[in-house]
């Protein structure tokens, strides 16, 4: 797991270190962590004196607080709002960001700060990766989904019509600040959506963590502080451990983090981005993947039932009555795990272990989808 030692330890309630040589960084987790942003910046990007704050319009208050903190330590700031929703991850949005950054004299003494959920993190991260061939990035995720998944690991990108996250770059942040107070006003459906990625870590890597989730459903749903900090930190540690071993998906290990996502991305594409929340699509996708694994004899019915029960106890969907198997199969052909024309799936063989499986017959995949309708 991630190394837990860092100069930032004095101001982090929970600390996860992502060790990637010169690209290493800290994930600081806990209530009120945003207030410590200036000290984090002085450690991680000491030469920067200009902050480009890219923010979701729904969290303008947090963005303005971020701007005030920067002003207090002598930073000049540029504020760029982004409309909420997956549709913002497009070519026109990235062009708009780059043009605004250029107009306000952004350079290599600037840092991009992404304030919002996964959409803003992906979009702003790609903007940072591309501008001036790469300027520093700080992730300030404000949704559970982004706190446990998309803000960590350096994946950035945008969508093209019919293909999610197909254009992008690996660009590690210099710092991740997870202020759990931002979840207090997060709509219930959006909070619950993020729990799908939390469950994913238990299924693919951490059997004991999965048991913790099963035993603490009520505390998690009510956002009890101790439970909240624990599930975020454990999720980040799990992801950090994988990213450290396969930063750019060259060995195949990092692909395990996409458990359920082949189905999920197809669902999002077919249903229209924004119809399903990403975590909702992942939850349905994990159920489809478990169905597929059972059909292939990799897991038994108890595995499928256990995963489905936990997802449903956490108020996540596991079925999509409008999912057309043929449509989804076609959409899955654009998945990034297609290699030499062959689609590969991340499938479990037991709790805590999944593998990249090639050569899955179309009939089995469509049957797994049909079982989740």
C-alpha positions in Angstrom: 0.0 0.0 0.0 1.0 3.6 -0.3 3.7 5.1 1.8 2.2 7.2 4.6 5.0 9.6 5.3 5.1 13.1 4.0 5.8 16.7 5.1 2.1 17.4 4.9 1.3 14.9 7.7 0.9 17.7 10.2 -2.2 19.0 8.5 -3.9 15.9 7.1 -6.4 13.9 9.0 -5.8 11.0 6.6 -2.8 10.9 4.3 -2.2 8.7 1.2 1.0 9.0 -0.7 1.2 8.1 -4.4 4.8 7.2 -5.1 5.8 7.8 -8.7 9.4 9.0 -8.4 9.5 12.7 -9.4 5.7 12.6 -10.0 4.9 11.6 -6.5 2.2 13.5 -4.6 0.0 13.4 -1.5 -3.7 13.0 -1.1 -4.9 14.9 2.0 -8.2 13.8 3.4 -10.5 15.1 6.1 -12.8 17.9 7.2 -11.5 21.4 6.6 -8.6 20.4 4.4 -9.2 23.2 1.9 -8.0 25.7 4.5 -4.5 24.2 4.3 -4.3 24.6 0.5 -1.7 27.5 0.7 0.8 25.4 2.7 0.2 22.5 0.4 1.0 24.7 -2.6 4.1 26.1 -1.0 5.4 22.5 -0.6 4.3 21.2 -4.0 4.5 24.1 -6.5 6.7 26.7 -4.7 7.4 28.6 -8.0 3.8 29.1 -8.9 2.1 32.5 -8.3 -0.9 32.3 -10.6 -3.8 29.9 -10.1 -6.3 28.9 -12.9 -9.4 27.8 -10.9 -11.6 25.6 -13.2 -14.8 24.9 -11.3 -18.2 23.3 -11.6 -20.8 26.0 -11.4 -22.6 24.0 -8.7 -19.6 24.5 -6.3 -19.0 28.2 -7.0 -18.8 28.9 -3.2 -15.9 26.4 -2.8 -14.2 27.9 -5.9 -14.5 31.4 -4.4 -13.1 30.2 -1.1 -10.2 28.7 -3.0 -9.6 32.0 -4.8 -9.6 33.9 -1.5 -7.0 31.5 -0.1 -4.8 32.0 -3.1 -5.2 35.8 -2.9 -4.2 35.6 0.8 -0.8 34.3 -0.1 -0.1 36.6 -3.1 -1.5 34.5 -6.0 -3.1 36.1 -9.0 -6.1 34.0 -10.0 -8.2 33.2 -13.1 -11.7 31.8 -12.5 -13.2 29.6 -15.3 -16.6 28.0 -14.7 -17.7 24.8 -16.4 -21.4 23.8 -16.8 -22.3 20.7 -14.8 -22.6 17.3 -16.5 -20.7 14.9 -18.7 -21.5 17.0 -21.9 -18.9 19.5 -20.7 -16.1 17.0 -21.5 -16.0 17.9 -25.2 -13.6 19.5 -27.7 -15.3 22.9 -27.5 -14.9 23.0 -23.7 -11.2 22.2 -23.8 -10.7 24.8 -26.5 -12.6 27.4 -24.4 -10.4 26.6 -21.4 -7.1 26.9 -23.4 -8.2 30.2 -25.0 -9.2 31.7 -21.6 -5.9 30.5 -20.1 -3.9 32.1 -23.0 -5.9 35.3 -22.7 -5.0 35.6 -19.0 -1.3 35.0 -19.5 -1.1 31.5 -18.1 2.4 30.1 -18.3 4.7 27.6 -16.6 4.5 29.7 -13.4 0.8 28.9 -13.2 -1.1 26.0 -11.6 -4.5 24.7 -12.6 -6.8 23.9 -9.7 -9.8 21.6 -10.5 -12.6 22.3 -8.2 -15.6 20.0 -8.6 -16.4 16.4 -9.6 -15.0 14.0 -12.1 -16.0 16.0 -15.1 -14.1 19.1 -14.0 -11.2 17.0 -12.9 -10.9 15.2 -16.2 -11.4 18.4 -18.3 -9.1 20.7 -16.2 -6.5 17.9 -16.0 -6.4 17.6 -19.7 -6.2 21.4 -20.0 -3.2 21.4 -17.6 -1.5 18.5 -19.5 -1.8 20.2 -22.9 -1.2 23.8 -22.1 2.5 24.9 -22.6 3.1 21.1 -22.9 2.2 20.6 -19.3 1.7 22.9 -16.2 1.1 21.8 -12.6 -2.3 20.5 -11.5 -4.0 20.4 -8.2 -7.2 18.3 -7.8 -9.8 19.6 -5.3 -12.6 16.9 -5.7 -16.0 17.8 -4.2 -18.0 14.7 -5.0 -17.4 11.2 -3.4 -16.9 9.7 -6.9 -14.1 12.1 -7.7 -12.6 11.8 -4.2 -12.2 8.0 -4.3 -11.5 7.6 -8.0 -11.1 10.2 -10.8 -8.9 12.7 -8.9 -6.3 10.1 -8.2 -4.0 8.4 -10.7 -3.5 11.0 -13.4 -6.0 10.1 -16.0 -7.4 13.1 -17.8 -9.5 13.4 -20.9 -12.6 14.3 -22.9 -15.3 12.4 -24.8 -16.0 12.1 -28.5 -19.5 11.3 -29.7 -20.0 7.6 -28.9 -16.8 7.1 -27.0 -16.1 8.1 -23.4 -12.6 9.4 -22.3 -11.2 8.4 -25.7 -9.0 11.5 -26.0 -6.8 12.5 -23.1 -3.4 12.2 -21.4 -1.8 10.8 -18.3 -1.0 13.9 -16.1 -0.4 13.4 -12.4 -1.5 16.1 -10.1 1.0 17.8 -7.8 -1.5 17.5 -4.9 -5.0 16.2 -4.1 -7.0 18.0 -1.4 -10.1 16.0 -0.3 -12.2 18.2 2.0 -14.9 15.9 3.3 -17.0 18.9 4.3 -17.8 19.3 0.6 -20.0 16.2 0.8 -22.4 17.7 3.4 -24.4 19.4 0.7 -23.9 16.9 -2.1 -27.3 15.6 -3.3 -28.1 12.1 -2.0 -28.2 10.5 -5.5 -24.8 11.9 -6.4 -23.3 10.8 -3.1 -24.7 7.3 -3.4 -23.4 7.2 -7.0 -19.9 7.5 -5.7 -20.3 4.5 -3.5 -20.2 2.2 -6.6 -16.5 2.9 -7.0 -15.9 2.3 -3.3 -17.6 -1.1 -3.6 -15.4 -1.8 -6.6 -12.2 -1.6 -4.6 -13.5 -4.2 -2.2 -14.5 -6.6 -4.9 -11.3 -6.3 -7.0 -8.7 -6.0 -4.3 -9.8 -5.8 -0.6 -12.0 -8.6 0.8 -11.7 -7.2 4.3 -12.8 -3.7 3.1 -15.8 -5.3 1.4 -16.8 -6.9 4.7 -16.4 -3.5 6.4 -18.8 -1.9 3.8 -21.3 -4.7 4.4 -21.2 -4.2 8.2 -21.4 -0.3 8.1 -24.1 0.4 5.5 -26.1 2.7 7.8 -23.0 4.7 8.9 -21.9 5.1 5.3 -25.3 6.2 4.0 -25.6 8.8 6.9 -22.1 10.1 6.1 -20.8 9.5 9.6 -17.4 11.2 9.7 -15.3 8.3 10.8 -16.9 6.0 8.2 -16.5 8.6 5.5 -12.8 9.3 6.1 -12.2 5.5 6.3 -13.9 4.6 3.0 -12.2 7.5 1.1 -8.8 6.8 2.5 -9.0 3.0 1.9 -10.2 3.6 -1.7 -7.4 6.0 -2.4 -4.8 3.6 -0.9 -6.1 0.8 -3.1 -6.0 3.0 -6.2 -2.5 4.4 -5.3 -1.1 0.9 -4.9 -2.3 -0.1 -8.4 -1.2 3.2 -10.1 2.3 2.9 -8.5 2.7 -0.5 -10.3 1.2 0.4 -13.6 0.9 4.2 -14.1 0.2 4.1 -17.8 -1.6 0.8 -18.2 1.4 -0.9 -19.9 1.3 -4.1 -17.8 -2.4 -4.6 -17.7 -2.6 -4.3 -13.9 -4.2 -0.9 -13.9 -7.0 -2.2 -16.1 -8.5 -4.0 -13.1 -9.7 -0.6 -11.9 -12.1 -0.7 -14.8 -14.1 -3.6 -13.4 -17.7 -3.0 -14.6 -16.6 -0.1 -16.7 -16.8 -1.7 -20.1 -20.5 -2.2 -19.6 -20.9 1.1 -17.8 -19.3 3.2 -20.5 -21.5 1.6 -23.1 -24.6 2.2 -21.0 -23.6 5.9 -20.6 -23.0 6.2 -24.4 -26.3 4.5 -25.4 -28.5 6.1 -22.8 -26.9 9.5 -23.4 -24.3 11.1 -21.2 -25.9 12.4 -18.0 -29.0 10.1 -18.1 -27.3 7.8 -15.7 -24.8 9.1 -13.1 -21.4 7.5 -13.7 -21.5 5.5 -10.5 -25.0 4.2 -11.3 -23.7 2.9 -14.6 -20.7 1.4 -12.9 -23.0 -0.4 -10.4 -25.1 -1.9 -13.2 -21.9 -2.7 -15.1 -20.4 -4.5 -12.1 -23.6 -6.6 -11.9 -23.4 -7.4 -15.6 -19.7 -8.3 -15.2 -20.5 -10.6 -12.3 -23.3 -12.2 -14.4 -20.8 -12.7 -17.2 -18.2 -14.3 -14.9 -20.9 -16.7 -13.6 -21.9 -17.6 -17.1 -18.3 -18.4 -17.8 -17.9 -20.5 -14.6 -15.5 -18.1 -13.0 -17.7 -17.3 -10.0 -20.7 -18.9 -8.4 -24.2 -17.6 -7.7 -23.2 -16.6 -4.1 -20.6 -14.1 -5.5 -23.2 -12.5 -7.8 -25.8 -12.3 -5.0 -23.3 -10.9 -2.4 -22.2 -8.1 -4.7 -25.7 -7.3 -5.8 -27.0 -7.3 -2.2 -24.4 -4.8 -1.1 -24.9 -2.5 -4.1 -28.7 -2.5 -3.5 -28.3 -1.9 0.3 -26.3 1.1 -0.6 -29.2 2.2 -2.8 -27.4 1.7 -6.1 -29.1 0.3 -9.2 -28.1 -3.1 -10.5 -30.5 -3.4 -13.4 -31.2 -1.3 -16.5 -34.5 -2.3 -18.1 -33.8 -0.1 -21.2 -30.4 -1.7 -21.9 -30.6 -3.3 -25.3 -28.0 -6.1 -25.5 -27.2 -5.5 -29.2 -26.8 -1.7 -28.8 -24.5 -2.2 -25.8 -22.4 -4.8 -27.6 -21.9 -2.4 -30.5 -21.0 0.5 -28.2 -18.5 -1.7 -26.3 -16.5 -2.1 -29.5 -15.2 1.5 -28.9 -13.9 0.5 -25.4 -10.2 1.2 -24.7 -9.7 -2.4 -23.8 -10.3 -3.5 -27.4 -7.0 -4.8 -28.7 -6.5 -5.9 -32.3 -10.2 -5.8 -32.8 -10.9 -8.1 -29.8 -12.9 -6.9 -26.8 -11.5 -7.8 -23.3 -13.4 -7.8 -20.0 -12.3 -7.3 -16.4 -13.9 -10.3 -14.7 -13.7 -11.7 -11.1 -12.6 -15.2 -10.1 -13.2 -14.5 -6.3 -13.7 -11.6 -4.0 -10.5 -9.6 -4.1 -9.3 -10.8 -7.5 -10.2 -9.9 -11.0 -8.4 -10.5 -14.3 -8.4 -9.1 -17.9 -10.2 -11.8 -19.9 -9.9 -11.9 -23.8 -12.0 -13.8 -26.2 -15.5 -13.4 -24.6 -18.1 -14.6 -27.0 -20.8 -12.1 -28.0 -23.6 -14.4 -26.9 -22.2 -14.6 -23.4 -21.8 -10.9 -23.1 -25.3 -10.1 -24.4 -26.7 -12.8 -22.1 -25.1 -11.1 -19.1 -26.7 -7.8 -20.2 -30.1 -9.5 -20.6 -29.8 -10.9 -17.0 -29.5 -7.3 -15.7 -32.6 -5.9 -17.4 
